Amino acid sequence: MVDKKFDFLNKIRSLKRPTNGQFIWLGVGLVIAVGLFIFLRGFVACWSLTALAGSRPSTCAGQTTGPDTNPEGTPIAGGTAVPTGNAPQVELPPPWDGASRVTILVIGLDYRDWETGQGAPRSDTMILLTIDPVAKTAGMLSIPRDMWVNIPGFGYSKINNAYAYGAGNSLPGGGPGLAIKTVENFLGVPIQYYAQVSFNTFEQMIDTIDGIDINVSSEIIVDPLGPHNTTTLHPGLNHLSGPLALAYARARDVEQGVTGGDVERAQHQQQVILAIRDKVLAPGNFLKLMGEAPKLYSELSGGIDTNLTFNDLRQLAVLARDIPLDKIQNNVIDYTMMQDGITILDSLPSAILRPYPDKIRELVDKIFGSGTMQPMASGTVEEKMKAEAARVVVINGTGVSGMAAQTSDYLTAQGMNVTGKGNTGDYPDKYYLPFPDRTIIIVHTGKPYAMQYLMALMNFNSTSQIEVDFNPNAPEDIVVALGTDWGGPP
């Protein structure tokens, strides 16, 4: 096969055999993001994950002494009282390659802290979302805010303080970076991305899709943001606007009818996420929303903080559409996996939840596969590309006669399912000019291994060379438009 490849190199000057190390996902432009944050790595060497049964260790570092409180009397983990930690070494996370399992930490901030504007807010919600693009499976895992964990560089505290410590001390990666590292160490799984949505933007997102439908199991009193708008949700199917959906996701008090406290609230939040999924993927809605992505970006990006790129998000949206509901596992770390306790935090008594590591590990293994984040498919990328059997059309935009036919023959010899070839005039498309300067691929459906193979083979190094244009009715999965960089004239 190597000899054949070198023969082909004599015809096309830039062709290289792909290696596994070359496979990267080259998305750049955010659809709902405002920047790429760097993550944390290499924390204090003395830290280790331990079982937390018994009393709180006397050597726990990083406890604050100031009794800063919000108007409801809850200590604020921010401001001058935030403990000081050592800034760790940092590096950029590896980009998503479009095929490996990907996990996202969804973070919701404490409204009371956010409303006071005093110091760095704590997180109020942590949900891990994971997607395996190859196996077409997904999962959700909610972590209670009062979980007692070791926060790298700061010692033991509630897990919701990790965000405040990272933001309040201006650590590399900020609040999201330290929250991610804390969850990674607690659960033993790596996390590639985070997404944090403001309250107003969450409401706007729900209203953009004309609300969601939630089956409420028992009567719940919800309190949307703002005065004099308390509402009672009755058992049965309820259509919720943005403000009502946010209020339902935030309700956690027994007085509101939420008898299961934070665990029941986490279940409600997962209900909301699945309801959003159902609404977005409803017939007619998905294509409409994908077409309106640039408009939604300009309207919503100011209220969303994430390190997911525009192309990552569109690719994930395409993949999500292919995952049936019965292939999504949604779970909460519940009271069978932790123990109530009381400790002194910020000079005040504080309720905490001590985890049972063995029980939590069983749940993590169920969702994430023994704590690993590798794709379920096995074999080389070439083998997985062949098994995927993506329908590929090759278009000649190089200006060199016969280049589409030569490239198609080569790709077919490597096992790719080439279903058509021709010139740009034979396959008119809005994404390329008659003779594109750079080779591009246009992805109509989720075919990650064919994408990886082509991106490495053709030495992609620009996000403009990849277009995700979801179209399940297209006769091909991927269109390859060969540019003048692919054996064309200088």
HELIX and SHEET records of a PDB file:
HELIX    1   1 VAL A    2  LEU A    9  1                                   8    
HELIX    2   2 ASN A   20  GLN A   22  5                                   3    
HELIX    3   3 GLY A   79  ALA A   81  5                                   3    
HELIX    4   4 TYR A  111  THR A  116  1                                   6    
HELIX    5   5 ASN A  161  GLY A  168  1                                   8    
HELIX    6   6 GLY A  174  LEU A  187  1                                  14    
HELIX    7   7 PHE A  199  THR A  208  1                                  10    
HELIX    8   8 GLY A  242  ARG A  250  1                                   9    
HELIX    9   9 VAL A  254  GLN A  256  5                                   3    
HELIX   10  10 GLY A  261  VAL A  280  1                                  20    
HELIX   11  11 ASN A  285  GLY A  291  1                                   7    
HELIX   12  12 ALA A  293  LEU A  300  1                                   8    
HELIX   13  13 SER A  301  GLY A  303  5                                   3    
HELIX   14  14 PHE A  310  ARG A  321  1                                  12    
HELIX   15  15 LEU A  325  LYS A  327  5                                   3    
HELIX   16  16 TYR A  335  MET A  337  5                                   3    
HELIX   17  17 PRO A  357  PHE A  368  1                                  12    
HELIX   18  18 VAL A  381  GLU A  388  1                                   8    
HELIX   19  19 MET A  403  ALA A  413  1                                  11    
HELIX   20  20 PRO A  448  LEU A  457  1                                  10    
HELIX   21  21 THR A  463  GLN A  465  5                                   3    
SHEET    1   A 2 PHE A  39  LEU A  40  0                                        
SHEET    2   A 2 VAL A  90  GLU A  91 -1                                        
SHEET    1   B 6 ILE A 304  THR A 306  0                                        
SHEET    2   B 6 TYR A 193  VAL A 197 -1                                        
SHEET    3   B 6 VAL A 102  LEU A 109  1                                        
SHEET    4   B 6 SER A 123  ASP A 132 -1                                        
SHEET    5   B 6 THR A 137  SER A 142 -1                                        
SHEET    6   B 6 ILE A 328  VAL A 332  1                                        
SHEET    1   C 2 TRP A 148  ILE A 151  0                                        
SHEET    2   C 2 GLY A 155  LYS A 158 -1                                        
SHEET    1   D 2 ILE A 212  VAL A 216  0                                        
SHEET    2   D 2 GLY A 236  LEU A 240 -1                                        
SHEET    1   E 2 ILE A 220  VAL A 222  0                                        
SHEET    2   E 2 THR A 231  LEU A 233 -1                                        
SHEET    1   F 2 MET A 338  LEU A 345  0                                        
SHEET    2   F 2 LEU A 348  PRO A 355 -1                                        
SHEET    1   G 5 ASN A 417  ASN A 423  0                                        
SHEET    2   G 5 ARG A 391  ASN A 396  1                                        
SHEET    3   G 5 ILE A 478  LEU A 482  1                                        
SHEET    4   G 5 ILE A 440  VAL A 443 -1                                        
SHEET    5   G 5 ILE A 466  VAL A 468  1                                        
END                                                                             
